[in-house]
């Protein structure tokens, strides 16, 4: 009996481990790959599990490196970070995106060492893995090594700001999303330790940075964010703080939500322009079709086949954020999909579930892609044939 119980417990642990967990399918539109990057030397060398997204083509591409946060519990059980929302926005603008899992996280080798109340030391140690990712990237033909942006969220934000001390060539800006490390152990005055750490980072960093902290952040409240910012900038660190209001149930996760894009993109765009980085959308991802010019996006009366009920559904769809897609059929059936991956494919599937006639895409994101069929031709436009 004891053997059976032990076996069940062991199986449960194995199923929780990332190497046994179900991985999401690779995002073909973003050319997603998983690669292993070396970090350290000699007997201390390990491999870092790293997600790579790239635009079509051979490059060289400007580069964004994203630094992940730390979930509660054993870092080895934390799944591979992907940050698809942010990666998509940058790939659309021609960037390659790297997201390395640091030592001890997910399938990366080595062990995570938290450093106790030494928050500055923790950030500087984590920055070693970020350095390894940058060193790897600078050796790749598809990377423009002179045009690099570093971003981090939560623990990854601490890592990003600690890395700024090194002022590496080619890194033009730092993006800090709710960066820091909360350490609630008895005897650790972690808020003061965090403020002191940012003061040291600021005294050594000359790379401009942009900070995002929300009003209802469950880790770092506005008062603490202001203290960190003051310590950093008084020490000489160039930074701009975006102190936005409440965001959903917890502003700490704003960067991972598509609803957060209107908050972070405008100031990010301004900083990117300031440091000479691209900001225009130049890449059409696989599965996206060009605008057909058939009608204005907001003109619900122009959408063919719809009755009053389905037209109301289209108007509801218009209030939703991208990524999104809307499909129609000549039998007055519709389907849509928002958020997540492959919305075009999912919108067609949702439409086709109930439609006896073939469905076609009418909108992808903010573009009307439907093409009016020639007289006598099938009402299905070429828009449902995704590349």
N, C-alpha and C positions, 0 to 999 in steps of 0.2 A: 504493500500500500504506500509506504514511504517513497519507494522508488518511483511509483506512478506519479505521486504528487510532485516529486523533484523534477521528473521529466516534463510535466505540464508547466511548472514554473520556468524551467529552462527554455521551453518552446516559446512561452510568453515573452521572455527577455529577447530571444532571437528575433521574434516577429516585430519587436519594437525597434530593433537596431536598424539604422539606415540601410545597411547592406541587405536586409531582408524585407525592407518596406517597399511598397509598390511605388515606383518612380513615375512621375507624370511623363507623358510622351514628349519627345523633343519637339520644340516649336520650329517647324520647317520654314515658316515665314521669316523667322528671325535667324535662320541658319544656326540654330542652337547646337552646341557641342559640349561635351564634358571632357576636359583634359586634365592631366596631372602635371603640376608645376613643381620643380625642385625648390626646396628652401633649406638653407643651412649647408654645411660642408662636412665631409668626412663621416665619422660615426654619428654625427648630429644631423645628418641630412635626412629630410623626410619629403614626401610628395603631398602637395596640396590639391585637393579636389577643387576644380575650378570650372565655372560655367562661362562659356564664350558665346556671344551673339555678334553677328556681323551683317553688314549690308551686302547686297549682291556685288560681285566684282572682286578684284584682287587687291584693291587699295593702292597706296597706303591710306588708312583711315585715321582721323583723329580718334583718340581713345578716352573712354570713361572707365575708371576702375571703381567698383562699388564694394564697400565694406559692410558686411552683415552685422546684425545685432546678436545678442545672446539671449536665448530662451531660458526659462527656469529649468533646472535639472541638469542632467549629465550632457555636456556639449556633444558627446559622441552620438547621442540619440537625436540631435537636431538635424532636420532634413537639409539637403543641399539648397542653399539660397539661390533664388533666380531673379527676384525683383523685376518681374516681367513688365509691370506698368512703366517703371522708369526706363528700363532697357528699350522698350518699344519707342518711347518718345525720342530717345537719342539715336537709335538705329534709323528711324525715319529721317533724321537729319544728317545721316551719313557717318555716324560714329560706330566703331567697334566697342563692345562692352565686355569687360572681364569682371567676374565675381569670384574671387578666391575664398575658399573656406579655410580659416586659419587653423593652426595646429590644434589637434584634439577635437575639432568640430567635424561632424558628419563622417565622411570617409577619408579625411585628411589624416596623415600620420602624426606621430608625436602626441604630447599631452598638453591640455590646457592648464596653465598655472595662473591662478587668479591674483596672486601677489598680496592678498589680504587688503589692508587699508592703504597700501601704497598704490594709489590710483594712477599717479603719474607714471610710476614704473610699469604698471600693467599696460598702459597705453603705449609706452615706448617699446615694450617687448612685443606687443601685437603688431607694431609698425614694422618689425623685422619681416614678417610674412608679407606685408604690403610691399615692402622693398623688393622681396623676391619676385612678386608678381610683376612689378614694374620692370625689374631687370630682365625677366623673361620676355615681356612684351617688347622692350626696346630692341631685342634681337630678331624680331619677326618682321618679314618684308611687308606684311599687311598693316603695320603700325607706323603712323607718323609720329616719331619719337619726340618731336618738338611741339606737339599739340596734345597735351594730356590734361584731363580733369580728374580729380579724386573726390569721391563722394562717400559718405558714411552715415548710417542710421544707428542711433542709440550707442551701443558699445562700439559699433563701427564708426560712429561719429567721433568718439574719443580717439580711436585708432587713427582716423584721418587727421585730426588736429595735432596729435602727437607726431605723426609723420611729417607734418608741415615744418617741424624744427629742422628737418634735413635740407629743406629748400632745394630739392633735386632739379636739375636742368630739364626743361621741357614741360614741367608741371605749371600750369598757368592759373589754376584756381582750385579752391577747396569748397565743398558743399557739405555743411554740417546739419543733419536733420536730427534734432532732439538728442544730440551727442552727450555722452557721459557714462558713468558707471555708478550704480547705487549699491552700497555695501552696508547692509544692516547689522553686521555682527556687533556684539557687545564690545564697547570700548572704542569703536571706530567712529569718529566724528566725520562721517563720509562727505557731508556737504562742504565743509571747510577744506577737506583734502582735495575735493574736486575743483573748487575755486582756485586753490593754490596751484594745482596741476595746470589749469588753463592759463594762469598768470605766467608760469614758466614757458609754456608753449608760445604764448604771445610775445615773450621777450626774445624769442629766437626765430620767429617765422616772418618771412617777408612776402609770402604768397597771399594774394587777396582771398578772403573767404566770405561766404554767405551763410548765415545761420537761420534755422527755422525752429521756433519753439512755440507751441500752442498753449492757450489758456488752461485747458483741462488735461494737460499732460500728467499722467499718473506717476511718472518718475521724477520729472524735473519741472517744478511749478514756475510761474513767471518770475517770482522773486529770486529763485535760485538761478534761473537762466540769466537774469539781469546782472547778478553778481559775477557769474562766470564771464559774461561779455565785458563787464567793466574791468575785471582783472586782466583779461586778454588784451583789450585795447589800450588800457593805461600802460601796459608793459610794452606797447609799441606794435602789437599785432594788427594788421589791416583787416577789418571785418565790418560787415553790415548785418544787423539783427532784424529779422522779420518776426515780430511778435504778433502772430495771428490769434484770432479769437478761438472759441470752442470749436472742436471738430469731432462730430459724431460722439461716440461714447468715450473716446480717448485720443487726444491729439498726438500721442506718442507714435501711432501708426499711420499718420497722415501720408507719408511718402509712399506707402504701399497701396494706397487707394486711388482709383481713377478720379474720384471726386476731389482729391487733393491737387490735381494738376493745375486748376485755375489759381491755386494759392502759390505754388512754388515755381511754375514756369515763367510768369512775367518777370519777377526779379532775377531769376536764373538767366533768362534771355538777355536782360540788360547787362549782367556781369559777363556773360560769354562774349557779347559784342565788345565790351570794354577791353577784354583781353585778347581779342582777335580770333575768337573761335566761331565756327559756323552755327547758325541758328535756324536757317530756313529748311523746311521739309523738302528734301530732294529725292527721297527714296519711296517708291511705291512697293509695298511688301507683297510677297507672293499671296495670291488670293484676293488682291485688291484690283478693281477695275477702274479705268479712267472715267471721269465725268462725261456723261453723254450729252449734257446740255438740254435734255428733254424738257425740263421744267425747273422752276425755282424750288429749292428744298422745302420751304415753308408753305408752298401752295398745295394744300391738301386737296383742293378741288381738281387739281390737274392729275392726281393719281388715278390711273384707269381701273375699271372693273369694280371699284368699291361702292358699297352702299353707305347709308348713314352710320350704321354701327361700326363697320370696318374703317370708315374714314375717321371716326372718333378714336379708334385704336391707333391709327397713324399719327394723329395729333398728340396722343399720349406718348407715343414713341419719340416724337421730336423733342420732348423735354428730357430725354435720357442722354447720358454722357457716352461718348465714344470710349472704347470700340463698340460699334453697333452695326446692325444690318437689318433691313426690312425686305421681305419677299412678298410677292403677290401672285395670284393666278387668275385666269379668265373666269373661274367659277366663283369669284368673290371670296376666296379664302386668302388669309394672310398669315405670316409668321415672322417673328423677329427674335433677335438675340442681342444681349448687351453684356458687357464685361466679359471676363474670361478670355479664352483663346478660340480662334477660328469662328468668330461670330457669323461670317458669311455662310459657312457650311451649316452651322446650327440653325440659322434663320430659314434656309431652304428646307432643312429637315422638318422644322416645326410647321412650316406651311404645308409641306407635302403629306403630313400625317392625316389631314382631313380633306385635302383637295383631290377631286377626281381628275383634275387637269394638271399639267406640269406647272411648277412654280418657277418664277424668275426673280432675281434680285432687283429691287427698285432703288434702295439706298444702301451705300456702304459708308459708314462714318458720316461725313457731311456732304457727300456727293450723290446726286441722282445719277445712277448708272444705267437705268432701264432704257432700252432702245425700242421705239415703236416698230412693230413688225411690218413688213411690206404687205400690201393688200393681197389677201388670199393665203398668206404664209401663216405658219403656226404662231399663236400669240406669245409663245415663249421666246424671249429675246436671247441674244447670245450671252447676256449677262449672267446666266446661271452656270455657264461653262467656265469654272474657275481654273486658272492656270495651275 
